[in-house]
Amino acid sequence: AKNLWLDIDMHDNELHVLIRDDGNGFDLETSEETREGLGINGIKDRLSALGGKYTLYSDNFGTRYNLTIPV
């Protein structure tokens, strides 16, 4: 990726975070099986502990990670 964007917004007692880049993306199904370490799985675990949720999209135009955390 050459660029990374971070958007943070708060509404309806939820913190919304959008992280996106313009990289090559990756195959979500394949990488789910091989993920290790503190990256995406670490974020997923931390969000779950906070009662949050996420969606992850990745394609040839980049990756987008939407996080929602109740406040």
HTML snippet that shows the backbone in 3Dmol.js (N, CA, C, O; Angstrom):
<script src="https://3Dmol.org/build/3Dmol-min.js"></script>
<div id="view" style="width:600px;height:400px;position:relative"></div>
<script>
const pdb = `
ATOM      1  N   ALA A   1       0.842  -1.185   0.000  1.00  0.00           N
ATOM      2  CA  ALA A   1       0.000   0.000   0.000  1.00  0.00           C
ATOM      3  C   ALA A   1       0.883   1.243   0.000  1.00  0.00           C
ATOM      4  O   ALA A   1       1.939   1.283   0.631  1.00  0.00           O
ATOM      5  N   LYS A   2       0.425   2.237  -0.716  1.00  0.00           N
ATOM      6  CA  LYS A   2       1.107   3.520  -0.708  1.00  0.00           C
ATOM      7  C   LYS A   2       0.433   4.496   0.249  1.00  0.00           C
ATOM      8  O   LYS A   2       1.074   5.428   0.734  1.00  0.00           O
ATOM      9  N   ASN A   3      -0.853   4.291   0.525  1.00  0.00           N
ATOM     10  CA  ASN A   3      -1.613   5.209   1.367  1.00  0.00           C
ATOM     11  C   ASN A   3      -2.431   4.437   2.395  1.00  0.00           C
ATOM     12  O   ASN A   3      -2.863   3.309   2.161  1.00  0.00           O
ATOM     13  N   LEU A   4      -2.627   5.084   3.538  1.00  0.00           N
ATOM     14  CA  LEU A   4      -3.457   4.557   4.601  1.00  0.00           C
ATOM     15  C   LEU A   4      -4.351   5.690   5.085  1.00  0.00           C
ATOM     16  O   LEU A   4      -3.887   6.814   5.273  1.00  0.00           O
ATOM     17  N   TRP A   5      -5.643   5.393   5.287  1.00  0.00           N
ATOM     18  CA  TRP A   5      -6.588   6.382   5.783  1.00  0.00           C
ATOM     19  C   TRP A   5      -7.186   5.867   7.078  1.00  0.00           C
ATOM     20  O   TRP A   5      -7.435   4.670   7.229  1.00  0.00           O
ATOM     21  N   LEU A   6      -7.413   6.776   8.007  1.00  0.00           N
ATOM     22  CA  LEU A   6      -8.018   6.455   9.282  1.00  0.00           C
ATOM     23  C   LEU A   6      -9.128   7.465   9.539  1.00  0.00           C
ATOM     24  O   LEU A   6      -8.871   8.667   9.622  1.00  0.00           O
ATOM     25  N   ASP A   7     -10.357   6.982   9.663  1.00  0.00           N
ATOM     26  CA  ASP A   7     -11.508   7.825   9.951  1.00  0.00           C
ATOM     27  C   ASP A   7     -12.089   7.382  11.289  1.00  0.00           C
ATOM     28  O   ASP A   7     -12.346   6.196  11.499  1.00  0.00           O
ATOM     29  N   ILE A   8     -12.296   8.342  12.192  1.00  0.00           N
ATOM     30  CA  ILE A   8     -12.853   8.054  13.511  1.00  0.00           C
ATOM     31  C   ILE A   8     -14.074   8.930  13.703  1.00  0.00           C
ATOM     32  O   ILE A   8     -14.030  10.135  13.454  1.00  0.00           O
ATOM     33  N   ASP A   9     -15.162   8.323  14.147  1.00  0.00           N
ATOM     34  CA  ASP A   9     -16.420   9.039  14.323  1.00  0.00           C
ATOM     35  C   ASP A   9     -17.124   8.472  15.550  1.00  0.00           C
ATOM     36  O   ASP A   9     -16.965   7.298  15.886  1.00  0.00           O
ATOM     37  N   MET A  10     -17.900   9.319  16.208  1.00  0.00           N
ATOM     38  CA  MET A  10     -18.655   8.877  17.369  1.00  0.00           C
ATOM     39  C   MET A  10     -20.108   9.285  17.178  1.00  0.00           C
ATOM     40  O   MET A  10     -20.406  10.464  16.987  1.00  0.00           O
ATOM     41  N   HIS A  11     -21.016   8.307  17.229  1.00  0.00           N
ATOM     42  CA  HIS A  11     -22.436   8.609  17.205  1.00  0.00           C
ATOM     43  C   HIS A  11     -23.222   7.433  17.767  1.00  0.00           C
ATOM     44  O   HIS A  11     -22.781   6.286  17.712  1.00  0.00           O
ATOM     45  N   ASP A  12     -24.391   7.742  18.306  1.00  0.00           N
ATOM     46  CA  ASP A  12     -25.262   6.728  18.913  1.00  0.00           C
ATOM     47  C   ASP A  12     -24.530   5.891  19.958  1.00  0.00           C
ATOM     48  O   ASP A  12     -24.711   4.675  20.026  1.00  0.00           O
ATOM     49  N   ASN A  13     -23.702   6.548  20.772  1.00  0.00           N
ATOM     50  CA  ASN A  13     -22.938   5.876  21.834  1.00  0.00           C
ATOM     51  C   ASN A  13     -22.042   4.762  21.311  1.00  0.00           C
ATOM     52  O   ASN A  13     -21.794   3.774  22.003  1.00  0.00           O
ATOM     53  N   GLU A  14     -21.562   4.928  20.094  1.00  0.00           N
ATOM     54  CA  GLU A  14     -20.614   3.973  19.511  1.00  0.00           C
ATOM     55  C   GLU A  14     -19.456   4.729  18.865  1.00  0.00           C
ATOM     56  O   GLU A  14     -19.631   5.775  18.239  1.00  0.00           O
ATOM     57  N   LEU A  15     -18.284   4.165  19.041  1.00  0.00           N
ATOM     58  CA  LEU A  15     -17.104   4.670  18.368  1.00  0.00           C
ATOM     59  C   LEU A  15     -16.952   3.891  17.078  1.00  0.00           C
ATOM     60  O   LEU A  15     -16.905   2.661  17.099  1.00  0.00           O
ATOM     61  N   HIS A  16     -16.873   4.588  15.955  1.00  0.00           N
ATOM     62  CA  HIS A  16     -16.722   3.952  14.646  1.00  0.00           C
ATOM     63  C   HIS A  16     -15.347   4.307  14.085  1.00  0.00           C
ATOM     64  O   HIS A  16     -14.980   5.479  13.994  1.00  0.00           O
ATOM     65  N   VAL A  17     -14.607   3.285  13.716  1.00  0.00           N
ATOM     66  CA  VAL A  17     -13.267   3.478  13.166  1.00  0.00           C
ATOM     67  C   VAL A  17     -13.206   2.765  11.821  1.00  0.00           C
ATOM     68  O   VAL A  17     -13.554   1.589  11.715  1.00  0.00           O
ATOM     69  N   LEU A  18     -12.766   3.478  10.809  1.00  0.00           N
ATOM     70  CA  LEU A  18     -12.548   2.892   9.487  1.00  0.00           C
ATOM     71  C   LEU A  18     -11.069   3.025   9.164  1.00  0.00           C
ATOM     72  O   LEU A  18     -10.525   4.129   9.147  1.00  0.00           O
ATOM     73  N   ILE A  19     -10.433   1.912   8.912  1.00  0.00           N
ATOM     74  CA  ILE A  19      -9.028   1.875   8.506  1.00  0.00           C
ATOM     75  C   ILE A  19      -9.011   1.308   7.098  1.00  0.00           C
ATOM     76  O   ILE A  19      -9.555   0.228   6.864  1.00  0.00           O
ATOM     77  N   ARG A  20      -8.406   2.003   6.167  1.00  0.00           N
ATOM     78  CA  ARG A  20      -8.365   1.490   4.790  1.00  0.00           C
ATOM     79  C   ARG A  20      -7.042   1.846   4.136  1.00  0.00           C
ATOM     80  O   ARG A  20      -6.379   2.812   4.514  1.00  0.00           O
ATOM     81  N   ASP A  21      -6.675   1.048   3.153  1.00  0.00           N
ATOM     82  CA  ASP A  21      -5.455   1.307   2.397  1.00  0.00           C
ATOM     83  C   ASP A  21      -5.695   1.040   0.924  1.00  0.00           C
ATOM     84  O   ASP A  21      -6.767   0.574   0.536  1.00  0.00           O
ATOM     85  N   ASP A  22      -4.710   1.330   0.117  1.00  0.00           N
ATOM     86  CA  ASP A  22      -4.819   1.130  -1.329  1.00  0.00           C
ATOM     87  C   ASP A  22      -3.876   0.033  -1.816  1.00  0.00           C
ATOM     88  O   ASP A  22      -3.371   0.091  -2.937  1.00  0.00           O
ATOM     89  N   GLY A  23      -3.644  -0.964  -0.968  1.00  0.00           N
ATOM     90  CA  GLY A  23      -2.747  -2.058  -1.326  1.00  0.00           C
ATOM     91  C   GLY A  23      -3.397  -3.083  -2.241  1.00  0.00           C
ATOM     92  O   GLY A  23      -4.486  -2.860  -2.769  1.00  0.00           O
ATOM     93  N   ASN A  24      -2.721  -4.200  -2.421  1.00  0.00           N
ATOM     94  CA  ASN A  24      -3.181  -5.266  -3.312  1.00  0.00           C
ATOM     95  C   ASN A  24      -4.269  -6.138  -2.702  1.00  0.00           C
ATOM     96  O   ASN A  24      -4.885  -6.937  -3.408  1.00  0.00           O
ATOM     97  N   GLY A  25      -4.516  -5.998  -1.405  1.00  0.00           N
ATOM     98  CA  GLY A  25      -5.503  -6.834  -0.752  1.00  0.00           C
ATOM     99  C   GLY A  25      -4.986  -8.253  -0.549  1.00  0.00           C
ATOM    100  O   GLY A  25      -3.840  -8.566  -0.869  1.00  0.00           O
ATOM    101  N   PHE A  26      -5.854  -9.102  -0.011  1.00  0.00           N
ATOM    102  CA  PHE A  26      -5.490 -10.494   0.228  1.00  0.00           C
ATOM    103  C   PHE A  26      -6.755 -11.336   0.261  1.00  0.00           C
ATOM    104  O   PHE A  26      -7.860 -10.806   0.378  1.00  0.00           O
ATOM    105  N   ASP A  27      -6.592 -12.624   0.158  1.00  0.00           N
ATOM    106  CA  ASP A  27      -7.708 -13.564   0.179  1.00  0.00           C
ATOM    107  C   ASP A  27      -8.124 -13.791   1.628  1.00  0.00           C
ATOM    108  O   ASP A  27      -7.372 -14.380   2.405  1.00  0.00           O
ATOM    109  N   LEU A  28      -9.301 -13.335   1.991  1.00  0.00           N
ATOM    110  CA  LEU A  28      -9.762 -13.421   3.375  1.00  0.00           C
ATOM    111  C   LEU A  28      -9.924 -14.857   3.857  1.00  0.00           C
ATOM    112  O   LEU A  28      -9.595 -15.150   5.007  1.00  0.00           O
ATOM    113  N   GLU A  29     -10.414 -15.750   3.024  1.00  0.00           N
ATOM    114  CA  GLU A  29     -10.628 -17.133   3.441  1.00  0.00           C
ATOM    115  C   GLU A  29      -9.309 -17.859   3.680  1.00  0.00           C
ATOM    116  O   GLU A  29      -9.159 -18.549   4.689  1.00  0.00           O
ATOM    117  N   THR A  30      -8.374 -17.716   2.788  1.00  0.00           N
ATOM    118  CA  THR A  30      -7.077 -18.377   2.947  1.00  0.00           C
ATOM    119  C   THR A  30      -6.337 -17.823   4.144  1.00  0.00           C
ATOM    120  O   THR A  30      -5.788 -18.585   4.940  1.00  0.00           O
ATOM    121  N   SER A  31      -6.311 -16.499   4.285  1.00  0.00           N
ATOM    122  CA  SER A  31      -5.548 -15.907   5.368  1.00  0.00           C
ATOM    123  C   SER A  31      -6.180 -16.197   6.729  1.00  0.00           C
ATOM    124  O   SER A  31      -5.463 -16.226   7.730  1.00  0.00           O
ATOM    125  N   GLU A  32      -7.488 -16.411   6.804  1.00  0.00           N
ATOM    126  CA  GLU A  32      -8.140 -16.748   8.073  1.00  0.00           C
ATOM    127  C   GLU A  32      -7.556 -18.036   8.636  1.00  0.00           C
ATOM    128  O   GLU A  32      -7.381 -18.158   9.849  1.00  0.00           O
ATOM    129  N   GLU A  33      -7.258 -18.983   7.780  1.00  0.00           N
ATOM    130  CA  GLU A  33      -6.724 -20.276   8.210  1.00  0.00           C
ATOM    131  C   GLU A  33      -5.273 -20.178   8.649  1.00  0.00           C
ATOM    132  O   GLU A  33      -4.828 -20.977   9.472  1.00  0.00           O
ATOM    133  N   THR A  34      -4.532 -19.228   8.124  1.00  0.00           N
ATOM    134  CA  THR A  34      -3.095 -19.184   8.380  1.00  0.00           C
ATOM    135  C   THR A  34      -2.665 -18.036   9.281  1.00  0.00           C
ATOM    136  O   THR A  34      -1.470 -17.873   9.529  1.00  0.00           O
ATOM    137  N   ARG A  35      -3.611 -17.231   9.781  1.00  0.00           N
ATOM    138  CA  ARG A  35      -3.262 -16.077  10.611  1.00  0.00           C
ATOM    139  C   ARG A  35      -2.693 -16.524  11.951  1.00  0.00           C
ATOM    140  O   ARG A  35      -3.193 -17.449  12.591  1.00  0.00           O
ATOM    141  N   GLU A  36      -1.643 -15.841  12.347  1.00  0.00           N
ATOM    142  CA  GLU A  36      -1.033 -16.055  13.653  1.00  0.00           C
ATOM    143  C   GLU A  36      -0.601 -14.696  14.184  1.00  0.00           C
ATOM    144  O   GLU A  36      -0.580 -13.709  13.448  1.00  0.00           O
ATOM    145  N   GLY A  37      -0.263 -14.653  15.439  1.00  0.00           N
ATOM    146  CA  GLY A  37       0.273 -13.432  16.002  1.00  0.00           C
ATOM    147  C   GLY A  37      -0.808 -12.476  16.484  1.00  0.00           C
ATOM    148  O   GLY A  37      -1.932 -12.887  16.768  1.00  0.00           O
ATOM    149  N   LEU A  38      -0.459 -11.202  16.572  1.00  0.00           N
ATOM    150  CA  LEU A  38      -1.321 -10.208  17.189  1.00  0.00           C
ATOM    151  C   LEU A  38      -2.066  -9.343  16.187  1.00  0.00           C
ATOM    152  O   LEU A  38      -2.781  -8.432  16.607  1.00  0.00           O
ATOM    153  N   GLY A  39      -1.944  -9.570  14.919  1.00  0.00           N
ATOM    154  CA  GLY A  39      -2.578  -8.748  13.897  1.00  0.00           C
ATOM    155  C   GLY A  39      -4.086  -8.767  13.945  1.00  0.00           C
ATOM    156  O   GLY A  39      -4.680  -8.320  14.927  1.00  0.00           O
ATOM    157  N   ILE A  40      -4.705  -9.265  12.924  1.00  0.00           N
ATOM    158  CA  ILE A  40      -6.157  -9.266  12.798  1.00  0.00           C
ATOM    159  C   ILE A  40      -6.811 -10.069  13.921  1.00  0.00           C
ATOM    160  O   ILE A  40      -7.827  -9.639  14.467  1.00  0.00           O
ATOM    161  N   ASN A  41      -6.257 -11.213  14.271  1.00  0.00           N
ATOM    162  CA  ASN A  41      -6.842 -12.009  15.357  1.00  0.00           C
ATOM    163  C   ASN A  41      -6.788 -11.266  16.682  1.00  0.00           C
ATOM    164  O   ASN A  41      -7.720 -11.362  17.481  1.00  0.00           O
ATOM    165  N   GLY A  42      -5.716 -10.529  16.926  1.00  0.00           N
ATOM    166  CA  GLY A  42      -5.604  -9.747  18.155  1.00  0.00           C
ATOM    167  C   GLY A  42      -6.655  -8.658  18.223  1.00  0.00           C
ATOM    168  O   GLY A  42      -7.252  -8.435  19.276  1.00  0.00           O
ATOM    169  N   ILE A  43      -6.886  -7.983  17.116  1.00  0.00           N
ATOM    170  CA  ILE A  43      -7.916  -6.947  17.066  1.00  0.00           C
ATOM    171  C   ILE A  43      -9.288  -7.575  17.298  1.00  0.00           C
ATOM    172  O   ILE A  43     -10.106  -7.041  18.047  1.00  0.00           O
ATOM    173  N   LYS A  44      -9.530  -8.696  16.658  1.00  0.00           N
ATOM    174  CA  LYS A  44     -10.813  -9.405  16.810  1.00  0.00           C
ATOM    175  C   LYS A  44     -11.064  -9.766  18.273  1.00  0.00           C
ATOM    176  O   LYS A  44     -12.171  -9.569  18.773  1.00  0.00           O
ATOM    177  N   ASP A  45     -10.061 -10.286  18.960  1.00  0.00           N
ATOM    178  CA  ASP A  45     -10.196 -10.673  20.361  1.00  0.00           C
ATOM    179  C   ASP A  45     -10.439  -9.457  21.252  1.00  0.00           C
ATOM    180  O   ASP A  45     -11.281  -9.511  22.148  1.00  0.00           O
ATOM    181  N   ARG A  46      -9.726  -8.380  21.022  1.00  0.00           N
ATOM    182  CA  ARG A  46      -9.891  -7.181  21.832  1.00  0.00           C
ATOM    183  C   ARG A  46     -11.268  -6.560  21.629  1.00  0.00           C
ATOM    184  O   ARG A  46     -11.901  -6.114  22.585  1.00  0.00           O
ATOM    185  N   LEU A  47     -11.726  -6.532  20.387  1.00  0.00           N
ATOM    186  CA  LEU A  47     -13.065  -6.004  20.114  1.00  0.00           C
ATOM    187  C   LEU A  47     -14.136  -6.842  20.796  1.00  0.00           C
ATOM    188  O   LEU A  47     -15.091  -6.298  21.349  1.00  0.00           O
ATOM    189  N   SER A  48     -13.987  -8.137  20.762  1.00  0.00           N
ATOM    190  CA  SER A  48     -14.946  -9.028  21.398  1.00  0.00           C
ATOM    191  C   SER A  48     -15.004  -8.758  22.900  1.00  0.00           C
ATOM    192  O   SER A  48     -16.088  -8.741  23.483  1.00  0.00           O
ATOM    193  N   ALA A  49     -13.854  -8.549  23.528  1.00  0.00           N
ATOM    194  CA  ALA A  49     -13.810  -8.271  24.959  1.00  0.00           C
ATOM    195  C   ALA A  49     -14.508  -6.955  25.298  1.00  0.00           C
ATOM    196  O   ALA A  49     -15.033  -6.803  26.401  1.00  0.00           O
ATOM    197  N   LEU A  50     -14.520  -6.007  24.368  1.00  0.00           N
ATOM    198  CA  LEU A  50     -15.160  -4.706  24.567  1.00  0.00           C
ATOM    199  C   LEU A  50     -16.619  -4.689  24.123  1.00  0.00           C
ATOM    200  O   LEU A  50     -17.299  -3.671  24.256  1.00  0.00           O
ATOM    201  N   GLY A  51     -17.101  -5.811  23.597  1.00  0.00           N
ATOM    202  CA  GLY A  51     -18.464  -5.859  23.082  1.00  0.00           C
ATOM    203  C   GLY A  51     -18.588  -5.231  21.705  1.00  0.00           C
ATOM    204  O   GLY A  51     -19.686  -4.890  21.265  1.00  0.00           O
ATOM    205  N   GLY A  52     -17.459  -5.078  21.028  1.00  0.00           N
ATOM    206  CA  GLY A  52     -17.447  -4.461  19.703  1.00  0.00           C
ATOM    207  C   GLY A  52     -17.589  -5.475  18.595  1.00  0.00           C
ATOM    208  O   GLY A  52     -17.686  -6.679  18.830  1.00  0.00           O
ATOM    209  N   LYS A  53     -17.600  -4.962  17.388  1.00  0.00           N
ATOM    210  CA  LYS A  53     -17.694  -5.829  16.212  1.00  0.00           C
ATOM    211  C   LYS A  53     -16.864  -5.216  15.086  1.00  0.00           C
ATOM    212  O   LYS A  53     -16.471  -4.052  15.148  1.00  0.00           O
ATOM    213  N   TYR A  54     -16.608  -6.019  14.063  1.00  0.00           N
ATOM    214  CA  TYR A  54     -15.824  -5.536  12.937  1.00  0.00           C
ATOM    215  C   TYR A  54     -16.280  -6.197  11.653  1.00  0.00           C
ATOM    216  O   TYR A  54     -16.894  -7.264  11.653  1.00  0.00           O
ATOM    217  N   THR A  55     -15.965  -5.537  10.580  1.00  0.00           N
ATOM    218  CA  THR A  55     -16.081  -6.149   9.261  1.00  0.00           C
ATOM    219  C   THR A  55     -14.777  -5.869   8.540  1.00  0.00           C
ATOM    220  O   THR A  55     -14.170  -4.810   8.701  1.00  0.00           O
ATOM    221  N   LEU A  56     -14.367  -6.822   7.757  1.00  0.00           N
ATOM    222  CA  LEU A  56     -13.113  -6.737   7.034  1.00  0.00           C
ATOM    223  C   LEU A  56     -13.382  -7.043   5.573  1.00  0.00           C
ATOM    224  O   LEU A  56     -13.981  -8.066   5.243  1.00  0.00           O
ATOM    225  N   TYR A  57     -12.939  -6.151   4.701  1.00  0.00           N
ATOM    226  CA  TYR A  57     -13.075  -6.332   3.256  1.00  0.00           C
ATOM    227  C   TYR A  57     -11.695  -6.208   2.637  1.00  0.00           C
ATOM    228  O   TYR A  57     -10.903  -5.358   3.044  1.00  0.00           O
ATOM    229  N   SER A  58     -11.409  -7.031   1.676  1.00  0.00           N
ATOM    230  CA  SER A  58     -10.137  -6.929   0.986  1.00  0.00           C
ATOM    231  C   SER A  58     -10.324  -7.383  -0.458  1.00  0.00           C
ATOM    232  O   SER A  58     -10.947  -8.410  -0.729  1.00  0.00           O
ATOM    233  N   ASP A  59      -9.778  -6.604  -1.365  1.00  0.00           N
ATOM    234  CA  ASP A  59      -9.844  -6.943  -2.777  1.00  0.00           C
ATOM    235  C   ASP A  59      -8.632  -6.327  -3.480  1.00  0.00           C
ATOM    236  O   ASP A  59      -7.702  -5.868  -2.817  1.00  0.00           O
ATOM    237  N   ASN A  60      -8.633  -6.315  -4.786  1.00  0.00           N
ATOM    238  CA  ASN A  60      -7.497  -5.792  -5.548  1.00  0.00           C
ATOM    239  C   ASN A  60      -7.289  -4.295  -5.370  1.00  0.00           C
ATOM    240  O   ASN A  60      -6.266  -3.759  -5.796  1.00  0.00           O
ATOM    241  N   PHE A  61      -8.243  -3.614  -4.747  1.00  0.00           N
ATOM    242  CA  PHE A  61      -8.167  -2.162  -4.584  1.00  0.00           C
ATOM    243  C   PHE A  61      -7.767  -1.759  -3.168  1.00  0.00           C
ATOM    244  O   PHE A  61      -7.677  -0.567  -2.872  1.00  0.00           O
ATOM    245  N   GLY A  62      -7.527  -2.727  -2.294  1.00  0.00           N
ATOM    246  CA  GLY A  62      -7.105  -2.421  -0.936  1.00  0.00           C
ATOM    247  C   GLY A  62      -7.887  -3.185   0.107  1.00  0.00           C
ATOM    248  O   GLY A  62      -8.679  -4.074  -0.205  1.00  0.00           O
ATOM    249  N   THR A  63      -7.647  -2.821   1.351  1.00  0.00           N
ATOM    250  CA  THR A  63      -8.291  -3.467   2.480  1.00  0.00           C
ATOM    251  C   THR A  63      -9.011  -2.410   3.305  1.00  0.00           C
ATOM    252  O   THR A  63      -8.503  -1.305   3.496  1.00  0.00           O
ATOM    253  N   ARG A  64     -10.193  -2.756   3.791  1.00  0.00           N
ATOM    254  CA  ARG A  64     -11.003  -1.863   4.621  1.00  0.00           C
ATOM    255  C   ARG A  64     -11.423  -2.615   5.872  1.00  0.00           C
ATOM    256  O   ARG A  64     -11.970  -3.716   5.801  1.00  0.00           O
ATOM    257  N   TYR A  65     -11.162  -2.012   7.003  1.00  0.00           N
ATOM    258  CA  TYR A  65     -11.472  -2.595   8.298  1.00  0.00           C
ATOM    259  C   TYR A  65     -12.392  -1.635   9.036  1.00  0.00           C
ATOM    260  O   TYR A  65     -11.973  -0.536   9.399  1.00  0.00           O
ATOM    261  N   ASN A  66     -13.640  -2.032   9.264  1.00  0.00           N
ATOM    262  CA  ASN A  66     -14.613  -1.225   9.993  1.00  0.00           C
ATOM    263  C   ASN A  66     -14.748  -1.770  11.408  1.00  0.00           C
ATOM    264  O   ASN A  66     -15.066  -2.944  11.595  1.00  0.00           O
ATOM    265  N   LEU A  67     -14.509  -0.924  12.401  1.00  0.00           N
ATOM    266  CA  LEU A  67     -14.613  -1.306  13.793  1.00  0.00           C
ATOM    267  C   LEU A  67     -15.722  -0.503  14.459  1.00  0.00           C
ATOM    268  O   LEU A  67     -15.844   0.697  14.212  1.00  0.00           O
ATOM    269  N   THR A  68     -16.524  -1.136  15.291  1.00  0.00           N
ATOM    270  CA  THR A  68     -17.555  -0.458  16.069  1.00  0.00           C
ATOM    271  C   THR A  68     -17.417  -0.887  17.511  1.00  0.00           C
ATOM    272  O   THR A  68     -17.411  -2.077  17.824  1.00  0.00           O
ATOM    273  N   ILE A  69     -17.305   0.110  18.395  1.00  0.00           N
ATOM    274  CA  ILE A  69     -17.096  -0.165  19.813  1.00  0.00           C
ATOM    275  C   ILE A  69     -18.131   0.619  20.615  1.00  0.00           C
ATOM    276  O   ILE A  69     -18.205   1.841  20.487  1.00  0.00           O
ATOM    277  N   PRO A  70     -18.934  -0.061  21.444  1.00  0.00           N
ATOM    278  CA  PRO A  70     -19.897   0.669  22.266  1.00  0.00           C
ATOM    279  C   PRO A  70     -19.164   1.476  23.337  1.00  0.00           C
ATOM    280  O   PRO A  70     -18.150   1.039  23.881  1.00  0.00           O
ATOM    281  N   VAL A  71     -19.699   2.660  23.626  1.00  0.00           N
ATOM    282  CA  VAL A  71     -19.080   3.533  24.630  1.00  0.00           C
ATOM    283  C   VAL A  71     -20.051   3.741  25.768  1.00  0.00           C
ATOM    284  O   VAL A  71     -19.736   4.445  26.727  1.00  0.00           O
TER     285      VAL A  71
END
`;
const viewer = $3Dmol.createViewer("view");
viewer.addModel(pdb, "pdb");
viewer.setStyle({}, {cartoon: {color: "spectrum"}});
viewer.zoomTo();
viewer.render();
</script>
